[in-house]
Amino acid sequence: MTSRTSVLLIACGALAREIVALKRLGGWDHVTVRCLPAELHLRPDEIPKAVGKLLEDTHSEFDEILVAYADCGTRGQLDAVLAEYGARRLPGAHCYEVFAGAESFASLQDAEPGTFYLTDFLARHFDRLVIRGLGIDRHPELQAIYFGNYRRVVHLAQSRSQEFTLRARACADRLGLEFEQRFTGMERLEQALGVDPPSEATSDEASCTS
């Protein structure tokens, strides 16, 4: 009997729901998931340090390390950390590009550069991460400063949940922007992660919150 490669998957908390679902549906019992807070996206310079600390503490326990972040505004700093541990991350600049696909995302940007993107996660946590996270609740005048050059909201939907659609539309209304929705599903995220199908279970751990 051959042993199964053990995999550590360090994930952004904004992808927790999707990754836990993929782990369950794909039978990724050999994959241990550890999530970092989604709020790090408000301070992208802290992402490499947070990922590096988790890698330092746990990398020796696993055969392979995947990191479910794209560059995410770290300006190459995350890549430098991952190179130390032989880990790989999601391709591209951010999760919007991963969900939509590089060509589709480029088309969306070309059609309207003033686009604010939502995922299901961000639609659910819009008030906490955007309105309160950017201080707009305390200083309403900041909304025009942050969003004055935007023209539309595009919801890149991972599910066909009516609840998420309504939440995303409410976000657009809150910002006074046009609303559009594109269904992406989770297929491209699954492909980008590149987790091998299971053959023998070695781990059944997941530690994520969304």
ROMI-854963 format. One record per atom (N, C-alpha, C): residue number from 1; x, y, z. Coordinates in nm, 3 decimals. Example, Ala and Ser with C-alpha at 12.3 -4.5 7.8 and 13.67 -1.06 7.14 Angstrom:
// ROMI-854963
 kedren       x       y       z
      1   1.319  -0.569   0.780
      1   1.230  -0.450   0.780
      1   1.320  -0.330   0.780
      2   1.285  -0.225   0.708
      2   1.367  -0.106   0.714
      2   1.290   0.003   0.787
***
This chain:
// ROMI-854963
 kedren       x       y       z
      1   0.086  -0.119   0.000
      1   0.000   0.000   0.000
      1   0.089   0.124   0.000
      2   0.068   0.214  -0.094
      2   0.147   0.335  -0.101
      2   0.084   0.444  -0.016
      3   0.167   0.527   0.043
      3   0.116   0.636   0.126
      3   0.069   0.749   0.037
      4  -0.030   0.825   0.084
      4  -0.089   0.934   0.009
      4  -0.015   1.063   0.040
      5   0.013   1.143  -0.064
      5   0.077   1.272  -0.043
      5  -0.013   1.360   0.042
      6   0.043   1.416   0.149
      6  -0.034   1.506   0.235
      6  -0.016   1.648   0.185
      7  -0.125   1.723   0.185
      7  -0.126   1.857   0.130
      7  -0.177   1.956   0.233
      8  -0.103   2.066   0.249
      8  -0.149   2.179   0.329
      8  -0.201   2.285   0.233
      9  -0.324   2.327   0.253
      9  -0.384   2.431   0.171
      9  -0.412   2.552   0.259
     10  -0.330   2.656   0.244
     10  -0.350   2.780   0.318
     10  -0.439   2.870   0.234
     11  -0.551   2.912   0.291
     11  -0.651   2.982   0.211
     11  -0.686   3.117   0.271
     12  -0.719   3.210   0.183
     12  -0.781   3.335   0.224
     12  -0.919   3.304   0.280
     13  -0.954   3.368   0.390
     13  -1.085   3.345   0.450
     13  -1.200   3.378   0.357
     14  -1.176   3.465   0.258
     14  -1.281   3.499   0.162
     14  -1.314   3.383   0.069
     15  -1.228   3.281   0.066
     15  -1.251   3.163  -0.017
     15  -1.289   3.042   0.067
     16  -1.308   3.061   0.197
     16  -1.328   2.948   0.287
     16  -1.448   2.864   0.248
     17  -1.560   2.927   0.224
     17  -1.682   2.852   0.194
     17  -1.664   2.766   0.070
     18  -1.604   2.823  -0.035
     18  -1.587   2.750  -0.159
     18  -1.486   2.637  -0.144
     19  -1.378   2.662  -0.073
     19  -1.274   2.560  -0.059
     19  -1.321   2.444   0.027
     20  -1.391   2.475   0.136
     20  -1.446   2.366   0.218
     20  -1.546   2.283   0.137
     21  -1.626   2.349   0.052
     21  -1.720   2.276  -0.033
     21  -1.646   2.188  -0.133
     22  -1.540   2.241  -0.194
     22  -1.463   2.161  -0.290
     22  -1.395   2.043  -0.221
     23  -1.345   2.066  -0.102
     23  -1.281   1.957  -0.026
     23  -1.381   1.845   0.001
     24  -1.502   1.883   0.039
     24  -1.604   1.782   0.068
     24  -1.648   1.709  -0.059
     25  -1.678   1.785  -0.163
     25  -1.727   1.725  -0.287
     25  -1.620   1.642  -0.357
     26  -1.494   1.688  -0.347
     26  -1.386   1.617  -0.415
     26  -1.326   1.503  -0.336
     27  -1.369   1.488  -0.210
     27  -1.312   1.383  -0.127
     27  -1.166   1.405  -0.096
     28  -1.129   1.532  -0.076
     28  -0.989   1.566  -0.052
     28  -0.950   1.537   0.093
     29  -0.958   1.413   0.133
     29  -0.927   1.379   0.272
     29  -0.779   1.393   0.304
     30  -0.698   1.401   0.201
     30  -0.554   1.416   0.221
     30  -0.513   1.563   0.233
     31  -0.611   1.654   0.224
     31  -0.583   1.797   0.226
     31  -0.624   1.857   0.360
     32  -0.531   1.924   0.425
     32  -0.558   1.999   0.547
     32  -0.570   2.146   0.512
     33  -0.683   2.206   0.545
     33  -0.710   2.346   0.511
     33  -0.691   2.435   0.633
     34  -0.616   2.542   0.615
     34  -0.600   2.644   0.718
     34  -0.630   2.779   0.655
     35  -0.719   2.856   0.716
     35  -0.759   2.984   0.659
     35  -0.708   3.102   0.741
     36  -0.673   3.207   0.671
     36  -0.634   3.334   0.732
     36  -0.750   3.432   0.719
     37  -0.756   3.534   0.805
     37  -0.871   3.625   0.804
     37  -0.887   3.700   0.672
     38  -1.011   3.708   0.626
     38  -1.040   3.781   0.503
     38  -1.006   3.929   0.516
     39  -1.007   3.980   0.638
     39  -0.977   4.122   0.660
     39  -0.836   4.161   0.618
     40  -0.749   4.063   0.599
     40  -0.613   4.095   0.553
     40  -0.615   4.167   0.418
     41  -0.723   4.152   0.342
     41  -0.730   4.221   0.213
     41  -0.738   4.373   0.229
     42  -0.775   4.418   0.347
     42  -0.772   4.562   0.373
     42  -0.630   4.609   0.402
     43  -0.541   4.513   0.431
     43  -0.399   4.543   0.461
     43  -0.312   4.442   0.385
     44  -0.309   4.449   0.252
     44  -0.242   4.344   0.174
     44  -0.093   4.329   0.205
     45  -0.028   4.433   0.254
     45   0.113   4.418   0.288
     45   0.135   4.319   0.403
     46   0.028   4.288   0.478
     46   0.040   4.193   0.589
     46   0.018   4.049   0.545
     47  -0.031   4.029   0.424
     47  -0.059   3.892   0.378
     47   0.068   3.807   0.372
     48   0.179   3.853   0.312
     48   0.298   3.768   0.307
     48   0.347   3.727   0.445
     49   0.344   3.818   0.540
     49   0.390   3.785   0.676
     49   0.301   3.680   0.740
     50   0.168   3.695   0.724
     50   0.075   3.600   0.784
     50   0.089   3.462   0.721
     51   0.102   3.457   0.589
     51   0.122   3.329   0.521
     51   0.256   3.268   0.563
     52   0.359   3.352   0.569
     52   0.491   3.304   0.608
     52   0.494   3.245   0.747
     53   0.422   3.307   0.839
     53   0.418   3.255   0.977
     53   0.351   3.118   0.981
     54   0.243   3.102   0.908
     54   0.175   2.973   0.904
     54   0.262   2.867   0.838
     55   0.332   2.906   0.733
     55   0.423   2.813   0.667
     55   0.537   2.771   0.760
     56   0.591   2.867   0.831
     56   0.702   2.837   0.922
     56   0.659   2.738   1.029
     57   0.537   2.752   1.077
     57   0.489   2.668   1.186
     57   0.449   2.527   1.141
     58   0.409   2.512   1.015
     58   0.346   2.386   0.976
     58   0.403   2.318   0.852
     59   0.491   2.383   0.777
     59   0.528   2.329   0.646
     59   0.594   2.191   0.654
     60   0.669   2.166   0.759
     60   0.742   2.039   0.768
     60   0.651   1.919   0.787
     61   0.525   1.941   0.818
     61   0.431   1.832   0.842
     61   0.368   1.778   0.713
     62   0.395   1.845   0.598
     62   0.323   1.811   0.476
     62   0.419   1.789   0.360
     63   0.372   1.711   0.262
     63   0.450   1.683   0.143
     63   0.438   1.793   0.038
     64   0.323   1.861   0.036
     64   0.297   1.964  -0.064
     64   0.221   2.078   0.000
     65   0.248   2.200  -0.049
     65   0.181   2.318   0.006
     65   0.119   2.399  -0.106
     66  -0.010   2.424  -0.094
     66  -0.083   2.510  -0.185
     66  -0.130   2.633  -0.108
     67  -0.129   2.746  -0.175
     67  -0.173   2.870  -0.111
     67  -0.283   2.932  -0.195
     68  -0.402   2.938  -0.138
     68  -0.518   2.990  -0.211
     68  -0.528   3.141  -0.194
     69  -0.424   3.207  -0.241
     69  -0.420   3.351  -0.264
     69  -0.366   3.370  -0.406
     70  -0.412   3.473  -0.473
     70  -0.341   3.521  -0.591
     70  -0.239   3.623  -0.539
     71  -0.191   3.712  -0.622
     71  -0.097   3.813  -0.570
     71  -0.167   3.902  -0.469
     72  -0.291   3.936  -0.493
     72  -0.377   4.006  -0.395
     72  -0.316   4.135  -0.342
     73  -0.253   4.210  -0.429
     73  -0.200   4.339  -0.390
     73  -0.070   4.336  -0.313
     74  -0.004   4.219  -0.308
     74   0.121   4.209  -0.233
     74   0.243   4.251  -0.316
     75   0.222   4.280  -0.443
     75   0.328   4.330  -0.533
     75   0.449   4.237  -0.536
     76   0.422   4.108  -0.545
     76   0.529   4.010  -0.556
     76   0.588   3.965  -0.425
     77   0.551   4.030  -0.315
     77   0.607   3.991  -0.185
     77   0.562   3.853  -0.142
     78   0.437   3.817  -0.176
     78   0.390   3.683  -0.141
     78   0.470   3.577  -0.216
     79   0.499   3.602  -0.343
     79   0.577   3.505  -0.421
     79   0.714   3.480  -0.360
     80   0.775   3.585  -0.306
     80   0.906   3.571  -0.244
     80   0.899   3.480  -0.122
     81   0.792   3.492  -0.044
     81   0.775   3.405   0.073
     81   0.750   3.261   0.030
     82   0.666   3.242  -0.069
     82   0.633   3.107  -0.113
     82   0.754   3.034  -0.171
     83   0.842   3.110  -0.236
     83   0.961   3.049  -0.295
     83   1.049   2.985  -0.190
     84   1.048   3.038  -0.069
     84   1.131   2.982   0.039
     84   1.085   2.841   0.078
     85   0.957   2.814   0.056
     85   0.901   2.687   0.101
     85   0.858   2.597  -0.014
     86   0.885   2.638  -0.136
     86   0.844   2.558  -0.251
     86   0.693   2.547  -0.265
     87   0.621   2.647  -0.218
     87   0.476   2.647  -0.225
     87   0.430   2.719  -0.352
     88   0.311   2.688  -0.397
     88   0.256   2.758  -0.513
     88   0.122   2.821  -0.478
     89   0.088   2.927  -0.549
     89  -0.036   3.001  -0.523
     89  -0.127   2.997  -0.646
     90  -0.243   3.061  -0.632
     90  -0.334   3.075  -0.744
     90  -0.274   3.169  -0.847
     91  -0.302   3.148  -0.975
     91  -0.248   3.237  -1.078
     91  -0.320   3.371  -1.078
     92  -0.254   3.472  -1.132
     92  -0.320   3.600  -1.154
     92  -0.306   3.698  -1.041
     93  -0.379   3.808  -1.055
     93  -0.365   3.920  -0.963
     93  -0.456   3.909  -0.841
     94  -0.571   3.844  -0.855
     94  -0.670   3.841  -0.747
     94  -0.772   3.731  -0.775
     95  -0.858   3.706  -0.676
     95  -0.954   3.595  -0.689
     95  -1.061   3.625  -0.794
     96  -1.088   3.752  -0.822
     96  -1.186   3.784  -0.926
     96  -1.140   3.727  -1.061
     97  -1.013   3.740  -1.087
     97  -0.957   3.685  -1.211
     97  -0.963   3.533  -1.212
     98  -0.941   3.473  -1.095
     98  -0.948   3.327  -1.085
     98  -1.090   3.279  -1.112
     99  -1.188   3.340  -1.046
     99  -1.327   3.297  -1.062
     99  -1.377   3.319  -1.205
    100  -1.349   3.436  -1.261
    100  -1.403   3.470  -1.392
    100  -1.324   3.409  -1.506
    101  -1.196   3.381  -1.483
    101  -1.106   3.342  -1.590
    101  -1.036   3.466  -1.643
    102  -0.910   3.452  -1.678
    102  -0.828   3.568  -1.715
    102  -0.887   3.644  -1.834
    103  -0.930   3.572  -1.937
    103  -0.981   3.640  -2.056
    103  -1.114   3.709  -2.028
    104  -1.203   3.642  -1.957
    104  -1.332   3.702  -1.925
    104  -1.316   3.823  -1.836
    105  -1.226   3.813  -1.738
    105  -1.205   3.928  -1.650
    105  -1.146   4.046  -1.728
    106  -1.052   4.019  -1.817
    106  -0.995   4.126  -1.898
    106  -1.103   4.193  -1.983
    107  -1.196   4.115  -2.036
    107  -1.305   4.170  -2.115
    107  -1.395   4.260  -2.031
    108  -1.423   4.216  -1.909
    108  -1.504   4.298  -1.818
    108  -1.436   4.431  -1.789
    109  -1.305   4.426  -1.767
    109  -1.230   4.548  -1.738
    109  -1.224   4.639  -1.858
    110  -1.203   4.581  -1.975
    110  -1.197   4.662  -2.097
    110  -1.331   4.731  -2.124
    111  -1.440   4.659  -2.096
    111  -1.573   4.715  -2.121
    111  -1.604   4.829  -2.026
    112  -1.559   4.819  -1.901
    112  -1.583   4.925  -1.803
    112  -1.478   4.919  -1.693
    113  -1.371   5.001  -1.707
    113  -1.267   5.001  -1.605
    113  -1.319   5.040  -1.466
    114  -1.426   5.118  -1.463
    114  -1.482   5.159  -1.334
    114  -1.578   5.057  -1.279
    115  -1.528   4.934  -1.257
    115  -1.612   4.826  -1.207
    115  -1.565   4.782  -1.070
    116  -1.660   4.772  -0.978
    116  -1.633   4.716  -0.845
    116  -1.687   4.574  -0.844
    117  -1.602   4.478  -0.807
    117  -1.639   4.337  -0.815
    117  -1.679   4.281  -0.678
    118  -1.780   4.197  -0.682
    118  -1.824   4.124  -0.564
    118  -1.817   3.975  -0.590
    119  -1.775   3.899  -0.492
    119  -1.795   3.754  -0.490
    119  -1.912   3.727  -0.395
    120  -1.954   3.601  -0.385
    120  -2.059   3.569  -0.288
    120  -2.016   3.609  -0.147
    121  -1.892   3.583  -0.114
    121  -1.842   3.616   0.020
    121  -1.852   3.766   0.045
    122  -1.805   3.846  -0.049
    122  -1.804   3.990  -0.027
    122  -1.946   4.047  -0.026
    123  -2.036   3.985  -0.102
    123  -2.175   4.029  -0.098
    123  -2.234   4.003   0.041
    124  -2.197   3.891   0.103
    124  -2.248   3.857   0.236
    124  -2.189   3.946   0.344
    125  -2.065   3.987   0.326
    125  -1.995   4.060   0.432
    125  -1.962   4.204   0.391
    126  -2.041   4.259   0.301
    126  -2.015   4.392   0.245
    126  -2.010   4.500   0.354
    127  -2.107   4.500   0.442
    127  -2.110   4.604   0.545
    127  -1.987   4.597   0.634
    128  -1.949   4.475   0.674
    128  -1.834   4.459   0.765
    128  -1.703   4.494   0.697
    129  -1.682   4.444   0.575
    129  -1.552   4.460   0.512
    129  -1.537   4.589   0.432
    130  -1.646   4.639   0.377
    130  -1.637   4.758   0.293
    130  -1.686   4.882   0.367
    131  -1.812   4.881   0.410
    131  -1.867   5.000   0.473
    131  -1.797   5.030   0.605
    132  -1.790   4.931   0.694
    132  -1.722   4.954   0.821
    132  -1.571   4.944   0.806
    133  -1.526   4.850   0.722
    133  -1.381   4.831   0.704
    133  -1.311   4.953   0.649
    134  -1.379   5.027   0.561
    134  -1.320   5.149   0.504
    134  -1.360   5.275   0.580
    135  -1.437   5.257   0.687
    135  -1.474   5.373   0.769
    135  -1.587   5.457   0.714
    136  -1.659   5.406   0.614
    136  -1.766   5.484   0.553
    136  -1.883   5.502   0.649
    137  -1.904   5.407   0.739
    137  -2.012   5.421   0.836
    137  -1.987   5.539   0.930
    138  -1.859   5.566   0.959
    138  -1.825   5.676   1.049
    138  -1.804   5.807   0.975
    139  -1.763   5.797   0.851
    139  -1.735   5.916   0.770
    139  -1.798   5.897   0.632
    140  -1.927   5.922   0.619
    140  -1.998   5.897   0.492
    140  -1.937   5.965   0.371
    141  -1.867   6.074   0.393
    141  -1.807   6.145   0.281
    141  -1.699   6.062   0.211
    142  -1.650   5.958   0.279
    142  -1.548   5.874   0.219
    142  -1.604   5.791   0.102
    143  -1.735   5.768   0.101
    143  -1.790   5.688  -0.007
    143  -1.763   5.750  -0.143
    144  -1.780   5.881  -0.154
    144  -1.755   5.948  -0.281
    144  -1.606   5.944  -0.316
    145  -1.521   5.946  -0.215
    145  -1.377   5.942  -0.240
    145  -1.335   5.805  -0.291
    146  -1.387   5.700  -0.227
    146  -1.350   5.564  -0.266
    146  -1.418   5.520  -0.396
    147  -1.543   5.557  -0.415
    147  -1.623   5.499  -0.523
    147  -1.670   5.600  -0.628
    148  -1.621   5.722  -0.621
    148  -1.666   5.825  -0.713
    148  -1.637   5.796  -0.859
    149  -1.534   5.716  -0.886
    149  -1.498   5.686  -1.025
    149  -1.552   5.551  -1.073
    150  -1.627   5.483  -0.988
    150  -1.688   5.356  -1.029
    150  -1.820   5.382  -1.099
    151  -1.855   5.293  -1.191
    151  -1.979   5.306  -1.267
    151  -2.073   5.188  -1.247
    152  -2.019   5.072  -1.211
    152  -2.104   4.955  -1.195
    152  -2.046   4.859  -1.093
    153  -2.133   4.771  -1.044
    153  -2.094   4.657  -0.961
    153  -2.120   4.531  -1.043
    154  -2.020   4.444  -1.050
    154  -2.036   4.313  -1.114
    154  -2.023   4.206  -1.007
    155  -2.129   4.129  -0.990
    155  -2.129   4.018  -0.896
    155  -2.084   3.893  -0.968
    156  -1.964   3.844  -0.936
    156  -1.914   3.718  -0.988
    156  -1.965   3.610  -0.894
    157  -2.073   3.544  -0.932
    157  -2.147   3.456  -0.842
    157  -2.094   3.314  -0.846
    158  -2.061   3.260  -0.728
    158  -2.017   3.121  -0.720
    158  -2.135   3.025  -0.710
    159  -2.250   3.074  -0.665
    159  -2.370   2.991  -0.656
    159  -2.486   3.067  -0.719
    160  -2.595   2.997  -0.739
    160  -2.714   3.061  -0.796
    160  -2.813   3.097  -0.686
    161  -2.762   3.120  -0.568
    161  -2.846   3.154  -0.454
    161  -2.915   3.289  -0.475
    162  -3.047   3.290  -0.461
    162  -3.121   3.414  -0.473
    162  -3.084   3.511  -0.361
    163  -3.052   3.455  -0.243
    163  -3.012   3.540  -0.131
    163  -2.887   3.621  -0.165
    164  -2.787   3.555  -0.224
    164  -2.664   3.626  -0.258
    164  -2.688   3.729  -0.367
    165  -2.775   3.696  -0.462
    165  -2.808   3.791  -0.568
    165  -2.871   3.917  -0.509
    166  -2.965   3.898  -0.418
    166  -3.031   4.013  -0.355
    166  -2.932   4.094  -0.273
    167  -2.842   4.025  -0.203
    167  -2.742   4.096  -0.125
    167  -2.648   4.177  -0.216
    168  -2.607   4.117  -0.327
    168  -2.518   4.186  -0.419
    168  -2.586   4.307  -0.481
    169  -2.712   4.292  -0.519
    169  -2.786   4.405  -0.576
    169  -2.800   4.517  -0.473
    170  -2.821   4.479  -0.347
    170  -2.831   4.579  -0.241
    170  -2.699   4.655  -0.224
    171  -2.587   4.586  -0.244
    171  -2.457   4.652  -0.236
    171  -2.445   4.758  -0.346
    172  -2.487   4.723  -0.466
    172  -2.484   4.818  -0.577
    172  -2.573   4.938  -0.548
    173  -2.691   4.912  -0.495
    173  -2.782   5.021  -0.460
    173  -2.720   5.110  -0.352
    174  -2.653   5.047  -0.257
    174  -2.590   5.124  -0.148
    174  -2.485   5.220  -0.203
    175  -2.417   5.178  -0.309
    175  -2.312   5.261  -0.370
    175  -2.364   5.349  -0.482
    176  -2.491   5.331  -0.518
    176  -2.549   5.410  -0.626
    176  -2.492   5.373  -0.763
    177  -2.461   5.245  -0.784
    177  -2.398   5.199  -0.908
    177  -2.490   5.101  -0.981
    178  -2.468   5.088  -1.111
    178  -2.540   4.988  -1.189
    178  -2.499   4.849  -1.143
    179  -2.589   4.753  -1.167
    179  -2.564   4.617  -1.120
    179  -2.565   4.518  -1.236
    180  -2.469   4.427  -1.231
    180  -2.462   4.319  -1.329
    180  -2.414   4.194  -1.258
    181  -2.460   4.080  -1.303
    181  -2.419   3.953  -1.242
    181  -2.367   3.857  -1.348
    182  -2.258   3.790  -1.317
    182  -2.202   3.684  -1.401
    182  -2.184   3.559  -1.315
    183  -2.243   3.449  -1.359
    183  -2.225   3.325  -1.285
    183  -2.092   3.261  -1.322
    184  -2.008   3.238  -1.222
    184  -1.877   3.176  -1.246
    184  -1.869   3.033  -1.196
    185  -1.948   3.000  -1.094
    185  -1.932   2.870  -1.031
    185  -1.797   2.859  -0.963
    186  -1.754   2.737  -0.936
    186  -1.628   2.714  -0.866
    186  -1.529   2.632  -0.948
    187  -1.565   2.604  -1.073
    187  -1.483   2.515  -1.155
    187  -1.343   2.570  -1.176
    188  -1.333   2.700  -1.207
    188  -1.200   2.757  -1.234
    188  -1.116   2.761  -1.107
    189  -1.177   2.785  -0.993
    189  -1.103   2.780  -0.867
    189  -1.050   2.639  -0.843
    190  -1.134   2.539  -0.866
    190  -1.090   2.400  -0.848
    190  -0.974   2.368  -0.941
    191  -0.983   2.411  -1.067
    191  -0.876   2.385  -1.162
    191  -0.748   2.457  -1.121
    192  -0.761   2.581  -1.073
    192  -0.643   2.659  -1.034
    192  -0.574   2.598  -0.913
    193  -0.651   2.539  -0.822
    193  -0.590   2.475  -0.706
    193  -0.511   2.352  -0.748
    194  -0.561   2.280  -0.848
    194  -0.487   2.166  -0.901
    194  -0.464   2.055  -0.801
    195  -0.563   2.031  -0.713
    195  -0.550   1.924  -0.615
    195  -0.572   1.790  -0.686
    196  -0.478   1.697  -0.667
    196  -0.492   1.565  -0.728
    196  -0.610   1.491  -0.665
    197  -0.680   1.409  -0.741
    197  -0.791   1.331  -0.683
    197  -0.739   1.236  -0.577
    198  -0.820   1.208  -0.477
    198  -0.774   1.125  -0.365
    198  -0.757   0.978  -0.404
    199  -0.661   0.915  -0.339
    199  -0.646   0.771  -0.356
    199  -0.644   0.701  -0.221
    200  -0.591   0.770  -0.120
    200  -0.587   0.712   0.015
    200  -0.588   0.827   0.114
    201  -0.677   0.828   0.209
    201  -0.691   0.939   0.304
    201  -0.576   0.944   0.401
    202  -0.526   1.065   0.427
    202  -0.425   1.085   0.529
    202  -0.461   1.196   0.624
    203  -0.555   1.282   0.585
    203  -0.592   1.393   0.672
    203  -0.736   1.431   0.644
    204  -0.806   1.475   0.747
    204  -0.944   1.515   0.729
    204  -0.970   1.645   0.804
    205  -0.874   1.734   0.802
    205  -0.883   1.856   0.881
    205  -0.917   1.975   0.794
    206  -1.000   2.062   0.851
    206  -1.028   2.190   0.788
    206  -1.053   2.290   0.898
    207  -0.986   2.403   0.891
    207  -1.003   2.507   0.992
    207  -1.026   2.638   0.921
    208  -1.153   2.667   0.889
    208  -1.189   2.787   0.816
    208  -1.315   2.847   0.873
    209  -1.324   2.977   0.865
    209  -1.448   3.046   0.896
    209  -1.479   3.140   0.782
    210  -1.608   3.161   0.758
    210  -1.650   3.253   0.652
    210  -1.763   3.340   0.699
***
